[in-house]
Amino acid sequence: MYSYDEPVYLISVVAKILEIHPQTLRQYEKEGLIQPERTDGKMRLYSQRDIDKIKTILRLTRDLGVNLAGVDIILRLKERLDELDALTEELKAQAPSQKPKSVTLKQSSYEIILKK
């Protein structure tokens, strides 16, 4: 059995599993929403994590009517929240007498857009 992050699925297989056109997957990659791995022969390979992310994208676009720019913002915000959740758990796990280690969080240009 393959790990969750191991890229093993070809674009045609993913398209068939999700019942979408392969061009849709190429468009998602062009928009920067997904980044499938590439073989030495430049064939796209998708992991189960990629498939789950594509399912999220499809849910947002089909069910909620979000456009691809909106999906990009939502996915970046979700990543940011995941980072902050991990940081919170890390800080909670440290003993109160210990000085918290320095943690740098990456900044996103979307933060500027959303604050205006």
Residue frames as qw, qx, qy, qz and C-alpha x, y, z in Angstrom:
[[0.000, 0.889, 0.459, 0.000, 0.00, 0.00, 0.00],
 [0.407, 0.466, -0.010, 0.785, 1.21, 3.50, -0.78],
 [0.235, -0.381, -0.453, 0.771, 1.52, 6.37, 1.67],
 [0.169, 0.822, 0.467, -0.277, -0.91, 9.29, 1.63],
 [0.038, 0.869, -0.182, -0.459, 1.68, 11.61, 0.07],
 [0.465, -0.220, 0.717, 0.470, 3.21, 9.21, -2.44],
 [0.474, 0.528, -0.173, -0.683, 2.51, 10.29, -6.04],
 [0.383, -0.068, 0.907, 0.160, 1.26, 7.20, -7.87],
 [0.484, 0.598, 0.618, -0.163, -1.84, 8.17, -9.91],
 [0.302, 0.118, 0.483, 0.813, -1.65, 9.29, -13.53],
 [0.230, 0.165, 0.034, -0.958, -3.77, 12.22, -14.68],
 [0.500, -0.072, -0.629, -0.591, -6.12, 9.92, -16.61],
 [0.436, -0.270, -0.834, 0.205, -6.75, 7.82, -13.49],
 [0.072, -0.289, -0.451, 0.842, -7.43, 10.88, -11.31],
 [0.333, 0.088, -0.257, -0.903, -9.75, 12.33, -13.95],
 [0.529, -0.170, -0.755, -0.348, -11.68, 9.06, -14.10],
 [0.336, -0.281, -0.761, 0.479, -11.88, 8.71, -10.29],
 [0.004, 0.389, 0.336, -0.858, -13.19, 12.27, -9.90],
 [0.378, 0.625, 0.671, 0.129, -15.27, 12.20, -13.09],
 [0.076, 0.891, -0.033, -0.446, -13.68, 15.34, -14.50],
 [0.735, 0.658, -0.054, 0.156, -11.80, 16.12, -17.70],
 [0.780, -0.152, -0.048, 0.606, -7.99, 15.92, -17.54],
 [0.273, 0.563, 0.100, 0.774, -7.92, 19.51, -18.84],
 [0.473, -0.814, -0.141, -0.308, -9.60, 20.57, -15.58],
 [0.819, -0.462, -0.003, 0.339, -6.64, 19.14, -13.66],
 [0.598, 0.244, 0.122, 0.754, -4.22, 20.93, -15.97],
 [0.058, -0.766, -0.169, -0.618, -6.10, 24.18, -15.36],
 [0.668, -0.738, -0.090, -0.031, -5.92, 23.70, -11.57],
 [0.787, -0.198, 0.070, 0.580, -2.18, 23.19, -11.92],
 [0.366, 0.510, 0.191, 0.755, -1.84, 26.26, -14.15],
 [0.301, -0.815, -0.140, -0.475, -3.72, 28.32, -11.52],
 [0.183, 0.467, -0.657, 0.563, -1.33, 27.02, -8.84],
 [0.727, -0.382, 0.107, -0.561, -4.04, 25.21, -6.88],
 [0.956, -0.193, 0.219, 0.029, -2.30, 21.83, -7.11],
 [0.146, 0.769, -0.609, -0.132, 1.29, 20.81, -7.77],
 [0.995, 0.007, 0.077, -0.066, 1.47, 17.20, -8.92],
 [0.522, -0.523, 0.565, 0.367, 4.86, 15.51, -8.99],
 [0.649, 0.645, -0.270, -0.300, 6.50, 14.87, -12.34],
 [0.930, -0.072, 0.273, 0.237, 8.34, 11.80, -13.59],
 [0.408, -0.412, 0.443, 0.684, 11.60, 12.11, -15.50],
 [0.242, 0.301, 0.713, 0.585, 9.46, 11.93, -18.63],
 [0.129, -0.046, 0.035, -0.990, 7.37, 14.90, -17.36],
 [0.437, -0.414, -0.714, -0.359, 4.24, 12.81, -16.69],
 [0.366, -0.492, 0.261, -0.746, 2.06, 14.13, -13.86],
 [0.511, -0.174, -0.830, 0.140, 1.67, 11.90, -10.82],
 [0.419, -0.569, 0.030, -0.707, -0.87, 12.61, -8.09],
 [0.141, 0.069, -0.875, 0.457, -0.96, 11.42, -4.47],
 [0.251, -0.585, -0.771, -0.009, -4.03, 10.65, -2.40],
 [0.204, -0.566, -0.287, 0.745, -3.46, 14.03, -0.69],
 [0.021, 0.148, -0.406, -0.902, -3.64, 15.70, -4.12],
 [0.222, -0.365, -0.804, -0.414, -6.88, 13.88, -4.89],
 [0.272, -0.631, -0.637, 0.348, -8.40, 15.00, -1.58],
 [0.127, -0.451, -0.016, 0.883, -7.35, 18.58, -2.29],
 [0.110, -0.057, -0.619, -0.776, -8.95, 18.38, -5.74],
 [0.247, -0.530, -0.808, -0.070, -12.15, 17.08, -4.12],
 [0.204, -0.617, -0.375, 0.661, -12.11, 20.18, -1.89],
 [0.023, -0.254, 0.326, 0.910, -11.62, 22.42, -4.93],
 [0.182, -0.266, -0.783, -0.533, -14.52, 20.72, -6.71],
 [0.244, -0.607, -0.713, 0.252, -16.73, 21.10, -3.64],
 [0.141, -0.543, -0.146, 0.815, -15.94, 24.81, -3.42],
 [0.073, 0.187, -0.468, -0.861, -16.50, 25.48, -7.12],
 [0.258, -0.255, -0.818, -0.447, -19.46, 23.21, -7.81],
 [0.350, -0.564, -0.737, 0.129, -21.40, 23.27, -4.55],
 [0.276, -0.686, -0.311, 0.597, -20.55, 26.73, -3.23],
 [0.419, 0.849, 0.269, 0.178, -20.01, 28.63, -6.48],
 [0.378, -0.792, 0.234, 0.420, -16.54, 29.90, -5.56],
 [0.653, 0.732, -0.194, 0.005, -14.36, 30.93, -8.50],
 [0.880, 0.115, -0.248, 0.390, -10.76, 29.71, -8.79],
 [0.198, 0.566, -0.313, 0.737, -9.29, 32.94, -7.40],
 [0.602, -0.541, 0.163, -0.563, -11.52, 32.52, -4.36],
 [0.980, -0.124, -0.153, 0.029, -10.51, 28.87, -4.03],
 [0.621, 0.391, -0.346, 0.584, -6.86, 29.95, -4.04],
 [0.159, -0.578, 0.316, -0.735, -7.48, 32.39, -1.19],
 [0.833, -0.384, 0.042, -0.396, -9.48, 29.84, 0.80],
 [0.945, 0.050, -0.241, 0.214, -6.79, 27.16, 0.42],
 [0.414, 0.459, -0.375, 0.691, -4.04, 29.58, 1.46],
 [0.416, -0.550, 0.243, -0.683, -6.05, 30.68, 4.48],
 [0.950, -0.239, -0.091, -0.180, -6.63, 27.05, 5.42],
 [0.785, 0.238, -0.344, 0.457, -2.88, 26.37, 5.21],
 [0.068, 0.545, -0.334, 0.766, -2.24, 29.42, 7.39],
 [0.697, -0.465, 0.112, -0.533, -4.81, 28.24, 9.96],
 [0.969, -0.050, -0.227, 0.084, -3.20, 24.79, 9.99],
 [0.524, 0.397, -0.389, 0.645, 0.18, 26.41, 10.67],
 [0.242, -0.529, 0.285, -0.762, -1.27, 28.47, 13.50],
 [0.885, -0.324, -0.061, -0.330, -3.02, 25.43, 14.98],
 [0.879, 0.104, -0.326, 0.333, 0.27, 23.50, 14.93],
 [0.255, 0.472, -0.364, 0.761, 2.06, 26.43, 16.56],
 [0.555, -0.513, 0.128, -0.642, -0.63, 26.69, 19.24],
 [0.964, -0.201, -0.156, -0.078, -0.30, 22.98, 20.04],
 [0.702, 0.288, -0.359, 0.543, 3.48, 23.27, 20.16],
 [0.016, -0.520, 0.320, -0.792, 3.32, 26.20, 22.57],
 [0.756, -0.434, 0.024, -0.490, 0.76, 24.42, 24.76],
 [0.953, -0.028, -0.275, 0.122, 3.02, 21.38, 24.96],
 [0.433, 0.441, -0.430, 0.658, 5.96, 23.42, 26.26],
 [0.489, -0.492, -0.577, 0.431, 6.32, 23.66, 30.01],
 [0.068, -0.963, -0.234, -0.115, 5.28, 27.08, 31.40],
 [0.515, -0.750, 0.186, 0.372, 8.77, 27.61, 32.82],
 [0.621, 0.031, 0.474, 0.624, 10.41, 27.19, 29.42],
 [0.145, 0.595, -0.133, -0.780, 10.91, 30.14, 27.16],
 [0.774, 0.508, 0.357, -0.125, 9.00, 29.45, 23.90],
 [0.548, -0.140, 0.487, 0.666, 11.37, 28.87, 21.00],
 [0.195, 0.514, -0.168, -0.818, 11.34, 31.40, 18.21],
 [0.497, 0.372, 0.769, 0.155, 8.89, 30.49, 15.47],
 [0.093, 0.349, -0.276, -0.891, 8.58, 32.37, 12.20],
 [0.538, 0.502, 0.657, -0.165, 5.31, 32.23, 10.31],
 [0.314, 0.125, 0.525, 0.781, 5.32, 32.88, 6.60],
 [0.244, 0.528, 0.242, -0.776, 3.38, 35.92, 5.45],
 [0.413, 0.409, 0.738, 0.341, 1.07, 35.87, 2.50],
 [0.021, 0.059, 0.235, 0.970, 0.16, 38.67, 0.12],
 [0.332, -0.512, -0.686, -0.397, -3.47, 37.66, 0.66],
 [0.384, -0.535, -0.532, 0.532, -3.24, 38.99, 4.22],
 [0.109, -0.222, 0.060, 0.967, -2.76, 42.46, 2.79],
 [0.236, -0.234, -0.602, -0.726, -5.73, 42.09, 0.45],
 [0.441, -0.516, -0.731, -0.066, -8.03, 40.82, 3.18],
 [0.359, -0.461, -0.426, 0.691, -7.09, 43.57, 5.65],
 [0.063, 0.067, 0.228, 0.969, -7.98, 46.43, 3.29]]
